[in-house]
Amino acid sequence: MTREIAVIAFAQSDTLRTSEEMSEVEMLMPVLHDVLARTGLKTADIGFTCSGSSDYLAGRAFSFTLALDGVGAWPPISESHVEMDGAWALYEAWTKLLTGDADTALVYAYGKSSPGPVRDVLTRQLDPYYLAPLWPDSVALAALQAQALIDAGDTDEPALAGIAARSRATGNPHAQLRGPVPHGDYLVRPLRTGDCPPIGDGAAAVVLAAGERARELCQRPAWIRGIDHRIEAHALGVRDLTDSPSTRLAAEKAGAFARPVDTAELHAPFTSQEVVLRKALRLGDDVRVNPSGGALAANPIMAAGLVRIGEAAAAVHRGASDRALAHATSGPCLQQNLVAVLEGDPR
C-alpha cells in the first residue's frame, strides 16, 4: 500500500527588493525556526532534509553548503540538494518518504536575485549551442510567448493588465507588491513592467510527514494525492508557445483532472503564462487562482515554486480549500512544469 504523505507546515520570509544586509543563512534561519515551531519538531526529529537553490544566483560554487549552517548539520543528517526550485526538492523528499526511509522531511529553498542582472543570468538555462550565444533574456522570451498568444486570439493587452492587477490585489503580508501598481511602459512589446515579476529575495520551507505521524503533528494535513513533473523540448523553435503539453501531462499523472479543484496556485512569473496554464489545467472561473498573489506579487527565484505548494497547503490547513492544485515551473516559457494535488480530510 502506498504511504500517505502530507504537507504539515509552511513558512516563508517577506520577499524584499534587496537583502544586501543579510546572508543566505540569515535570511533562511527565521523561516526554518518558524516552520519547525509550527510542528513542535526539532532538527534532530527530521528524518530527511532537502533544499533547492542556484549557485548562479549566489555567484559562487557550492553555496548551498553554507545554508546548512542554518539547518544544523551536526550531528550528521540525511541531506540532499537540487539545483532547481524548491518544488523539485519537495518532489525528492516525497519520494524519500514513500520508500519508508523516513517519516518526516524538511524542505527549504531560497534565492537572492537582487545582486546581479537576473534577466541575463537566466540565459544560462538556454541551449548552449544555438540559443544562449544570442543572449535573448528572460523578458524577451516571455514577450515572444505573449505575442504568440495575442496573435492566436487567446488574450490581449488589457486582459494581461487585468491579471496583473488581480494578482497584486492581495492581502498576503509576505508579498513584495501589494495593491494598485502602475502597469508601466513596455519592457519588450507586448509586455509592460506590470506584466513581469518583481525582482526580490526570499526563502520558504515546508515540513512533510507520513501517515499517522502527519495527523499527530497537524490538525488538518494537506495530503499530497498526486505529484508529477514533465519537461518540454529544449529548443524553443519546436514548441507551440501558446500551449503547455508538459503541464497538462503532469496534471493528468498527478490526478488533477479526476475531480474539480477549488484553489490553484500557479507559478506564472509573467501574466501571459497564466493564460497558458489556465488552458492547460482546464481551470474555470469558479477556481480561485493565486489568492496569495502568485509570482507577480513576489518572485523569489528558486523558492517561488515551493511557495506555490506551501500556499496551497496552507489554504487546506486553515480550511479555505478542500482540494487544491499547485504548480511550479523552471526554464524559459514554461519549459519544465511540476503539478501537485493536495487535499484535506473530509469535514
N, C-alpha and C positions, 0 to 999 in steps of 0.2 A: 504494500500500500504506500502511495506517495505521501511524504510528510507534508503537513500544512505549515507554511511559512508566512509570517506576518510582519509588517512594519509596526513596531510598537511605540516608537518615539521619533520625533523630528525636531531639529533646532537649526536655526540659521542666524548669521550675523546681519546687521544692516549692510546694504550694498552702498559703498561710498565711491564718489568720483575719484578719490585718491586716498591711499592709505600709506603714504610715504613714511609716516612716522612709526609705522608698525612693520614688523617682520611677518612672514607667513605664520610662524609659530604663535606670535602674539595675537594675530587675527583669528587663529584657529582655536586656541585653548579655551576661551569662554564658551564657544559653541560646543566643544566636547564635554566640558563640565555641565553645560545646560542639558544636553541630550541624555547624559548618564543620570543626572539628578532626576529627570522625569521618570526613570525606571527604578531608581534606587540601586542600580548596579554600580560596582566599582570596576576599574580597569581589569583587575585580576579575575573578574567574573565573566569577561568576554572571551568566547571560545575562538573567534577569528576576527581579524581586522583587515580591512581592505580600503585603499584610498585611490582617488583619481586626481590627477593634476598634469601639468605640462611643463617640461623643462624649458621649452621655447619661450613661454611667458616669463618664467623666472630668470632666464638668461644664464643659467648655469646647470651643469650636468648633475644628475642625481640629487636635485634639490628636494625631492620628496623625502629623502632620508632625514633631512633637517626637521621636517614636520613631525617625525616620530618622537621628537623631544616633547611635543605637546601631548602625545598619547601616553608615553611612558613605556619604553621598550625593554625595561629591565625590572624584574626578571624577564627572560626571553619570552616573546609572544609569537603566536602564529599569525603571520602578516604577509600581505601581498599588495601590489600596486599596479594600476593600469595607467598608461599614458593616454588617457581618454577622459571624457566627462565622468563624474562620479556615478552616473546612472549605470555605466558599464561595470564599475566596481561593485555596485549593488547586485548586478547580474552574477558576477563571480561569487559574491558572498552567498547569494541564494542557492547556487549550485553546490557550494560547500556544505550548507545546512541540509540540503536534500540528501547528501551522501551519509548523513548521520555522524560526521566527524566533529560537529559542534552543534550546540543548541542555541547559541546566541552569537550575533555578529555586529560589529561596529563598522559602519561605512561612512567615510567622510571625503569631502572634496573642497578644493579652494582654488582661487585664481586671482592673480594680481595683473590685470591687463593695462593698468594706467601708466606704468613706467615707459612703455615703448609704443611704436606705431602699430596698433593691433591689426589694422587693415593690411599692412604689409607682412606682418608676422604670419597671418593666416594663409598667405600664398604658399607657405611650405607644405600645405596639405595637398597641393595640386600635383598633377602628373609631372614628374621631374624632367621629362624629355621634350614634351610638346607644349605644355601649358604654362608651367612655372616660369620658364625663361621670358615669357611675355609679361609677367608681373601683373596680371589682372587682379585687383584687390577684391576683398570680400563684398564690398558695396557694389562694385561694378558688376560682379557676377550675379548678385541678387537683383540688380536692375535689369539684367537680361531676362531673368525669370519673371519679374514683374511685367516687363513689356510683352513677353510671350503670353501671359495671362490676359493682358488687356487686348492684345491682338486676337486672342481666341474668344473674346467676349465674356470671359469668366469674372471680370471685375473692371473697375475703372478707378481713377484717382480719388474721386470723392468717397467711394466705398473704402478704399485703403485708409484714407484720413479718418473715417468713422471707426475702423478697427483700432487705430492708434489712440483715438480719444477714449474709446470704451476701455481699453487696456489700462490707461493711466488714471481712470476714474475709480481708483481702488483705495480702500482703507487699510491696505497692508502696511503696517508700520515699518517693515524692513525694505520696502521698495525705494528705489532711488528717485524715480519720477512719479509724482502723485498730483492729481488734479489737472486743471487745464494747462496744456503745454502747447506753445505755438507750433504749427506744423512746419514752419520754416521754409527755407529756399531749397531748390534742387541740389542734392549732392551729386547724383548721377541720374539723369532723367530716365524713368519717371519717378524715382524715389526722392522724396524730400527728407530733411533731417528727421521729421517726426515719424517717418516710415522705418527708421533704423533704430537699433537698440542703443541705449546709453553705454558708454564705457565706464566700467566700475569694478571694484574689488570686493570680494566677499567669500564666505565659506558656509558650508552646510554639512549636517551629519544626520544619520538615521541609525536606529538600532533595530535589528531583525531578531526574531525569536521563533522557535519551532513549537508547534503543538500546544500542550497544556502549559508549557513554560510561558508562552505568549499570553495566555489568559491569566496567569498569575501576576504578570508584570504590567498588564494594560487592561483597563476596564472594557474597551471596545477595540480590539486589534483590527488592523486593516490587512485582511488576508490577501496574499498575492495569488489570485486564482489562475493567472497565466502571465507569462512574460517571454518576449521573443525579440530578437533584433536581426535586421537584414540590411543589405547594402546594395546601392545602385552601381552601375558601371562607373569606373574612374573617369573615363573620357566624357566630358560634358556634351560633346558633339553627337554622341549616340543616344542621348537621353531626351525624352519628352519632358521639358521643364515645367509643363503645366500639370503634370501628374506625378504621383509618388507610389509606384508599384511596391517598393520595398516596405513602405509604411502600411499599405493595405495587407500585404502578406504577413508582416509581423503581427498586425492586429488580428488577422484570421487565426494564426497559430496560437496567439495568446487568448483566444476565445472572446474577443471583444464584440463580435457580431452575434454571439449566442443569445444575448439578451440586451435590452437597451441600457445605456449608462445615463446617469443624471448629471454627472460632472466630468469635464475634460480639462486637464492641464496640459496644454500644448507648448512645446519648446519651439516657438516660431520667432526667431530674432527679428525678422522683417515682416511687415504687415502682409505682403504678398504670400508669404509662406503659410500664414493661417488659412488663406483661401485654398491652397493646395491640400493642406492637411484636413480641413473640414470635408472636402470632397472625398479624399482617400479613406477617411474614417467614417464616412456616412453620418456625420453629425447634423442633426436637425436643429431648428430654432428652439426646441424645448430643452436642449442641453446647455447647462451653464459652462461656458468656455472661458477659461483663465480668470476665475473670480479673484485670484491673487494678483492679477495684472500681467503675469507671464513675463517673458524675456523683454518685452517692450517697456516694462516698468523697471526691471532690474535684470541685468545680464552678466553676472559674474562668470566669465568663461571658465569652463571645466567644472563648474558647480551648478549652472543653471538647469541642466537636465535632471540632476539629483534633486534639486529644489522642486521641480515639477512633480516628481514621485512623492516627495515629502509633503507638498501642499495637498496633493490628492489624498494621501494617507491621513493627514491632519483633519481634512474635511470628514473623513469616515470616523475618526476618533471622536470628534465633537458632535457627531450625529447630523451634520449638514449634508452628508451624502451616504447612500447605501451601496452604490456601485459606481466607481469612478475609474476613468481611464487616464493614464499618464503617458506622456510621450517625451522622448529625448532625441536630439539629433546632433550630428557632428559632420564636419566637412561642408563643402560648398553646395548651395542649392539643395539642401536636404539629402545629402549623399548617403549617410548612414542613419538608420532610424531604429529606435527601440520603443516598444509599446508594452505597457503593463496594465493589467486589470486588477483593481483592488475592491474588496467587498467587506462590509461589516456583517456581524452576526445578525440574524433576523431580530427585529424589535417587537 
